[in-house]
Amino acid sequence: LDAVSSHLKIVKTCGPKDNSCIDVSEEGGLQADSAVLQNGASFYFHPNRNDRAVLVIDINGQNKGKNKTGIDMFKFFVSDKGVIPFGNETDNYFETDCNKSRNYGGCTAWVIYNENMDYLHCDDLSWNGKHKCSD
């Protein structure tokens, strides 16, 4: 959090195992620092392998009901190359985790690039073909 806090309007920070900033269903509580932004969104960084971290953002904040990945929580890889949304056409998470299995972990890139959440309503979408249920 220290690396990004000077660039964001943070109104509250929480340490590991303190779910008062962002509600996650990890046994024993969230194992990372988290924060709430002025607009009510919350986020945390989760260490990952290969010198990357995972950034999880809850766009509607702690007090808006149960969080659901791909609906109000979105995931990004963070590395020295930048912030990369889960589910882009090269990492294949969209096909396996979002579109077919309804796990929604790989939906972030779809929402950003295609500006829709049609994966919630049909399962025949693809990066190189159909981008909307009505296509």
VOBA-1610 file (N, C-alpha, C; in pm, whole numbers, padded with zeros to 5 digits, always signed):
BEGIN
Leu+00081-00120+00000Leu+00000+00000+00000Leu+00086+00126+00000Asp+00200+00118+00063Asp+00286+00237+00071Asp+00322+00292-00066Ala+00344+00204-00163Ala+00387+00246-00296Ala+00279+00323-00371Val+00152+00299-00341Val+00044+00364-00415Val-00034+00467-00333Ser-00015+00469-00204Ser-00099+00554-00118Ser-00087+00703-00150Ser+00027+00748-00194Ser+00042+00891-00224Ser-00030+00930-00354His-00071+00832-00433His-00140+00858-00560His-00291+00840-00551Leu-00340+00796-00436Leu-00483+00766-00420Leu-00542+00841-00302Lys-00671+00861-00303Lys-00740+00924-00191Lys-00793+00814-00098Ile-00706+00768-00009Ile-00739+00660+00082Ile-00799+00718+00210Val-00913+00664+00251Val-00977+00712+00374Val-00962+00616+00490Lys-00923+00491+00461Lys-00904+00392+00567Lys-00809+00284+00518Thr-00720+00239+00605Thr-00634+00125+00574Thr-00656+00017+00679Cys-00636-00107+00638Cys-00653-00222+00727Cys-00535-00316+00710Gly-00495-00376+00817Gly-00386-00473+00813Gly-00437-00612+00781Pro-00347-00707+00771Pro-00386-00846+00747Pro-00485-00896+00852Lys-00576-00980+00811Lys-00679-01043+00895Lys-00785-00944+00943Asp-00784-00822+00892Asp-00885-00722+00926Asp-00974-00702+00804Asn-01092-00761+00805Asn-01182-00755+00690Asn-01272-00631+00691Ser-01240-00530+00769Ser-01328-00414+00775Ser-01311-00319+00656Cys-01206-00335+00576Cys-01190-00255+00455Cys-01250-00325+00334Ile-01233-00454+00326Ile-01285-00531+00214Ile-01321-00670+00266Asp-01437-00716+00230Asp-01485-00845+00279Asp-01447-00954+00181Val-01364-01046+00226Val-01325-01160+00143Val-01355-01287+00220Ser-01366-01395+00148Ser-01399-01522+00212Ser-01276-01609+00229Glu-01167-01551+00280Glu-01047-01628+00308Glu-01052-01675+00452Glu-01023-01802+00474Glu-01022-01855+00610Glu-00920-01779+00694Gly-00963-01733+00810Gly-00874-01658+00898Gly-00863-01511+00861Gly-00938-01468+00760Gly-00934-01328+00719Gly-00834-01303+00608Leu-00843-01189+00549Leu-00754-01149+00441Leu-00610-01149+00489Gln-00519-01204+00411Gln-00379-01215+00449Gln-00294-01103+00392Ala-00356-00988+00363Ala-00282-00877+00304Ala-00338-00744+00356Asp-00260-00638+00338Asp-00310-00505+00370Asp-00418-00467+00269Ser-00514-00386+00313Ser-00621-00341+00224Ser-00654-00196+00257Ala-00735-00134+00171Ala-00769+00006+00191Ala-00904+00038+00128Val-00963+00147+00177Val-01088+00201+00122Val-01056+00337+00062Leu-01106+00360-00059Leu-01085+00487-00126Leu-01199+00584-00093Gln-01177+00709-00121Gln-01275+00813-00092Gln-01409+00786-00162Asn-01406+00725-00281Asn-01530+00698-00354Asn-01602+00572-00305Gly-01548+00505-00203Gly-01611+00387-00145Gly-01558+00255-00196Ala-01485+00256-00306Ala-01424+00133-00357Ala-01314+00089-00260Ser-01287-00040-00257Ser-01180-00091-00172Ser-01091-00184-00254Phe-00970-00208-00202Phe-00876-00291-00277Phe-00774-00354-00183Tyr-00707-00457-00236Tyr-00591-00515-00167Tyr-00497-00575-00269Phe-00371-00588-00228Phe-00269-00655-00308Phe-00240-00789-00243His-00234-00892-00324His-00204-01026-00273His-00075-01072-00342Pro+00029-01105-00267Pro+00154-01151-00329Pro+00129-01275-00416Asn+00202-01282-00524Asn+00190-01394-00617Asn+00331-01437-00653Arg+00344-01539-00732Arg+00478-01586-00771Arg+00531-01506-00889Asn+00653-01531-00924Asn+00720-01467-01037Asn+00727-01315-01024Asp+00749-01265-00903Asp+00762-01122-00880Asp+00640-01042-00923Arg+00524-01106-00913Arg+00400-01036-00944Arg+00311-01037-00822Ala+00218-00947-00821Ala+00116-00945-00718Ala-00019-00945-00788Val-00123-00974-00713Val-00258-00965-00765Val-00325-00848-00694Leu-00382-00758-00771Leu-00459-00646-00718Leu-00605-00682-00733Val-00679-00679-00623Val-00823-00707-00625Val-00895-00579-00587Ile-00990-00537-00671Ile-01066-00415-00647Ile-01213-00450-00632Asp-01273-00402-00524Asp-01417-00414-00500Asp-01477-00279-00537Ile-01542-00271-00652Ile-01585-00141-00704Ile-01697-00076-00625Asn-01777-00155-00554Asn-01888-00093-00482Asn-01869-00095-00331Gly-01755-00134-00285Gly-01720-00120-00145Gly-01777-00223-00050Gln-01736-00211+00071Gln-01765-00306+00179Gln-01913-00319+00212Asn-01987-00214+00205Asn-02124-00216+00257Asn-02231-00237+00152Lys-02200-00300+00042Lys-02296-00318-00066Lys-02335-00464-00089Gly-02337-00547+00011Gly-02372-00687-00006Gly-02251-00774-00030Lys-02276-00902-00050Lys-02168-00998-00068Lys-02092-00973-00198Asn-01961-00975-00189Asn-01877-00953-00306Asn-01875-01075-00397Lys-01875-01048-00528Lys-01868-01155-00627Lys-01767-01117-00734Thr-01665-01201-00749Thr-01564-01177-00850Thr-01628-01175-00988Gly-01592-01078-01069Gly-01646-01064-01204Gly-01778-00990-01208Ile-01830-00955-01092Ile-01954-00878-01086Ile-01927-00745-01016Asp-01869-00749-00898Asp-01830-00625-00832Asp-01685-00629-00782Met-01617-00742-00798Met-01474-00752-00766Met-01399-00795-00891Phe-01289-00724-00917Phe-01211-00750-01038Phe-01064-00763-01003Lys-00994-00850-01079Lys-00856-00884-01048Lys-00761-00838-01159Phe-00641-00800-01114Phe-00534-00756-01204Phe-00403-00817-01159Phe-00313-00847-01255Phe-00174-00879-01223Phe-00100-00747-01213Val-00008-00737-01117Val+00077-00619-01104Val+00221-00667-01108Ser+00299-00610-01199Ser+00440-00647-01210Ser+00520-00525-01251Asp+00649-00544-01273Asp+00732-00432-01316Asp+00694-00385-01457Lys+00613-00463-01528Lys+00567-00424-01662Lys+00435-00348-01659Gly+00373-00337-01542Gly+00249-00262-01531Gly+00137-00341-01468Val+00016-00290-01484Val-00105-00352-01431Val-00179-00415-01547Ile-00202-00547-01539Ile-00262-00622-01648Ile-00390-00688-01600Pro-00503-00663-01665Pro-00628-00724-01620Pro-00632-00875-01644Phe-00687-00949-01546Phe-00709-01093-01563Phe-00804-01114-01680Gly-00780-01219-01754Gly-00871-01260-01860Gly-00842-01203-01995Asn-00724-01147-02017Asn-00696-01094-02150Asn-00678-01209-02248Glu-00673-01178-02375Glu-00673-01282-02476Glu-00550-01372-02475Thr-00442-01329-02413Thr-00322-01412-02411Thr-00313-01502-02288Asp-00376-01466-02175Asp-00362-01551-02057Asp-00470-01658-02046Asn-00572-01652-02132Asn-00674-01758-02145Asn-00768-01770-02025Tyr-00762-01680-01927Tyr-00854-01689-01813Tyr-00998-01662-01854Phe-01019-01580-01956Phe-01157-01554-01997Phe-01226-01683-02040Glu-01161-01757-02127Glu-01223-01880-02179Glu-01246-01983-02069Thr-01149-02001-01979Thr-01162-02107-01879Thr-01236-02065-01753Asp-01211-01943-01704Asp-01268-01902-01575Asp-01392-01817-01585Cys-01411-01746-01690Cys-01523-01653-01697Cys-01634-01706-01786Asn-01604-01725-01911Asn-01707-01756-02009Asn-01767-01896-01994Lys-01688-01995-01966Lys-01738-02133-01964Lys-01772-02185-01824Ser-01684-02162-01726Ser-01704-02223-01594Ser-01787-02138-01500Arg-01811-02012-01536Arg-01885-01919-01451Arg-01813-01892-01319Asn-01680-01909-01317Asn-01600-01875-01201Asn-01578-01724-01194Tyr-01584-01655-01305Tyr-01574-01510-01319Tyr-01442-01450-01277Gly-01344-01530-01239Gly-01214-01476-01202Gly-01142-01412-01318Gly-01170-01455-01438Gly-01101-01403-01555Gly-01180-01304-01637Cys-01274-01234-01576Cys-01363-01144-01650Cys-01316-00999-01659Thr-01215-00963-01584Thr-01175-00823-01574Thr-01143-00762-01710Ala-01058-00826-01787Ala-01019-00770-01917Ala-01141-00757-02008Trp-01232-00852-02003Trp-01352-00847-02087Trp-01431-00718-02060Val-01452-00687-01933Val-01528-00567-01896Val-01458-00442-01947Ile-01327-00435-01932Ile-01251-00317-01973Ile-01251-00303-02125Tyr-01216-00408-02196Tyr-01199-00400-02341Tyr-01331-00399-02417Asn-01429-00473-02372Asn-01556-00485-02445Asn-01668-00400-02386Glu-01642-00339-02272Glu-01736-00247-02207Glu-01874-00309-02186Asn-01875-00437-02148Asn-02001-00501-02114Asn-01976-00618-02020Met-02083-00665-01960Met-02078-00783-01872Met-02171-00892-01927Asp-02175-00903-02058Asp-02264-01001-02121Asp-02230-01145-02085Tyr-02110-01171-02035Tyr-02075-01306-01992Tyr-02167-01356-01880Leu-02237-01265-01816Leu-02333-01305-01713Leu-02461-01364-01773His-02482-01341-01903His-02608-01378-01966His-02597-01482-02078Cys-02477-01503-02132Cys-02460-01605-02236Cys-02319-01663-02225Asp-02299-01783-02278Asp-02169-01848-02262Asp-02099-01880-02393Asp-02137-01811-02500Asp-02075-01838-02630Asp-01993-01718-02680Leu-01939-01639-02589Leu-01858-01524-02625Leu-01713-01566-02642Ser-01637-01488-02719Ser-01495-01518-02737Ser-01420-01390-02771Trp-01288-01392-02750Trp-01207-01275-02781Trp-01207-01245-02930Asn-01207-01346-03011Asn-01193-01325-03155Asn-01323-01345-03232Gly-01435-01343-03162Gly-01563-01364-03228Gly-01671-01278-03167Lys-01767-01345-03111Lys-01884-01279-03054Lys-01850-01206-02924His-01886-01076-02915His-01855-00994-02798His-01977-00953-02718Lys-02096-00978-02771Lys-02221-00945-02702Lys-02320-01059-02721Cys-02408-01077-02626Cys-02508-01182-02638Cys-02597-01160-02760Ser-02618-01036-02798Ser-02708-01004-02908Ser-02641-01006-03045Asp-02508-01031-03053Asp-02439-01035-03183Asp-02488-01148-03270
//
